Amino acid sequence: MLELNYIRENAAEVAARLAIKNIDAAATLQNIIDIDARRREAQKELDDNLAESNAIARQVGELFKTGKAAEAGELKARTADLKILAKDLAEKLEALTTEQNNLLVQLPNVPHVSVPKGKTPEDNEIVHSEGTMPVLYDGAVPHWDLASKYDIIDFELGNKVTGAGFPFYKGQGARLQRALINFFLDNGIEAGYNEIQPPLVVNEASGYGTGQLPDKDGQMYFCDVDKLYLIPTAEVPVTNIYRDVIVKASDFPIKNVAYSNCFRREAGSYGKDVRGLNRLHQFDKVEIVQIQHPDHSYQALDEMREYVAGLLRKLELPFRILKLCGGDMSFTSSLTFDFEVYSAAQQRWLEVSSVSNFESFQSNRMKLRFKDENGKTRLCHTLNGSALALPRIVASLLENNQTAEGIRIPAALVKYTGFEMIK
């Protein structure tokens, strides 16, 4: 959530930057400012009312002490009127605060000044690419055919037991999944991240804290009886560890890595672009999360970007990095870099990671703060990245490494899988 003081003092700048996300927020911003003026006026009236009530209470006490009961009674009558007025003012203040907050939570984060203009993924800016494009043998097929040929992923069985988007991993396919999870976790730990195993469901306050609610309400699975949400990413529970916490500046950077199942309804997804592992309702992902000092969050973003690139190099996958344009950014992000790997059999790029800086947007919702060297309480910056999401990594590994003899396992993974080929 954007900070109210920032909106009040920089409304024109906020409107201009949100226009990069193709959002016309001028009217909403002015409405927030107008409500804020009325809210502050009501707060002043309530404060003045309380001050007068306290002053009268002291006078009444003095009058009773000096035997002036009649005068004290007259003042007490005024106190009763002030209590009625205070109740009305408190209700007015609560209503204005609620109205203002309802508008604030609908505003997305402002994009960083470096975010390019654009409306669709085609407008994203390619900032880096590397790796050798694989040349496949004549009998090469997409990963969904490989999954059937080698009996390693069963999409039909998943459809039978649960529904589309919930595959079964079998044999060497299951071992490959487990190998990748351990590989990503071990690399995270070696890079200084603390491993967390989070719960797979969160309450409404946690979904609100990281910005999934109310923005992504319809895309999350909801357990109605217990009022809990299945997590779309480990980012949600891990970042919410620090909700309503004042961390020590000396603790920066706070770095966590977590593996979890992820659940996304992906309503409206269909067609060839979501076939096989390209888009699932349940999938595995390892997430990295940082809580940072505001002065160092963009340096941390660069470090996280390089870290994810290092994982893809170890997996021998050709990849490219894109800076997302305003129209393709998430609700919560200030700056996002997407990683895509090349899927040779599908002859297309597949997104496997997003690395984002949210600046103080999530922290303001969660009241995640720290005290600076001057003792002033400030909001932290939060960052997260997929490191990595498994489905499209597996799809690319299977397709790019297929041979007539089987599917080759990258050298860095062999000690985790226990085998060099899927046969």
PECOR-V309994 format. One record per backbone hydrogen bond with DSSP energy under -1.0 kcal/mol. NH is the residue of the N-H (numbers start at 1). CO is the residue of the C=O. Records with the same first field share a line. If there is no record, write none. Layout:
BEGIN
NH=CO / CO
END
This chain:
BEGIN
7=3
8=4
9=5
10=6
14=10
15=11
16=12
17=13
18=14
19=15
20=17
22=19
23=18
25=23
29=25
30=26
31=27
32=28
33=29
34=30
35=31
36=32
37=33
38=34
39=35
40=36
41=37
42=38
43=39
44=40
45=41
46=42
47=43
48=44
49=45
50=46
51=47
52=48
53=49
54=50
55=51
56=52
57=53
58=54
59=55
60=56
61=57
62=58
63=59
64=60
65=61
66=62
67=64
68=63
69=67
72=68
73=69
74=70
75=71
76=72
77=73
78=74
79=75
80=76
81=77
82=78
83=79
84=80
85=81
86=82
87=83
88=84
89=85
90=86
91=87
92=88
93=89
94=90
95=91
96=92
97=93
98=94
99=95
100=96
101=97
102=98
103=99
104=100
105=101
107=104
109=331
112=334
115=112
123=120
124=121
125=323
127=321
128=321
130=319
140=137
146=142
147=143
148=144
149=145
150=146
152=147
154=168
158=154
159=155
160=156
161=157
162=158
163=158
166=163
168=154
170=152
173=170
175=171
176=172
177=173
178=174
179=175
180=176
181=177
182=178
183=179
184=180
185=181
186=182
187=183
188=184
189=185
190=186
191=187
192=189
193=188
194=255
196=257
202=229
207=203
208=204
209=205
210=206
212=207
213=207
216=212
217=214
219=216
220=217
223=228
227=223
228=223
229=202
230=221
231=200
236=233
238=234
239=235
240=236
241=238
242=239
243=240
244=366
245=242
247=369
251=248
252=249
254=291
256=289
257=194
258=287
260=285
262=283
263=231
264=281
265=219
269=266
274=271
275=272
278=275
281=165
282=165
283=262
285=260
286=388
287=258
288=385
289=256
290=383
291=254
292=381
296=293
300=296
301=297
302=298
303=299
304=300
305=301
306=302
307=303
308=304
309=305
310=306
311=307
312=308
313=309
314=310
315=311
316=313
317=312
319=130
320=340
321=128
322=338
323=125
324=336
326=116
327=118
328=325
334=357
335=357
337=355
338=322
339=353
340=320
341=350
342=318
343=348
347=343
348=343
350=341
352=339
353=339
355=337
356=384
357=335
358=382
361=358
364=360
365=361
366=362
367=363
368=363
369=245
370=378
372=376
375=372
378=370
380=368
381=292
382=359
383=290
384=356
385=288
386=354
387=286
389=352
390=284
394=390
395=391
396=392
397=393
398=394
399=395
400=396
401=397
403=406
407=422
408=401
409=420
413=410
416=413
417=413
418=414
422=407
END
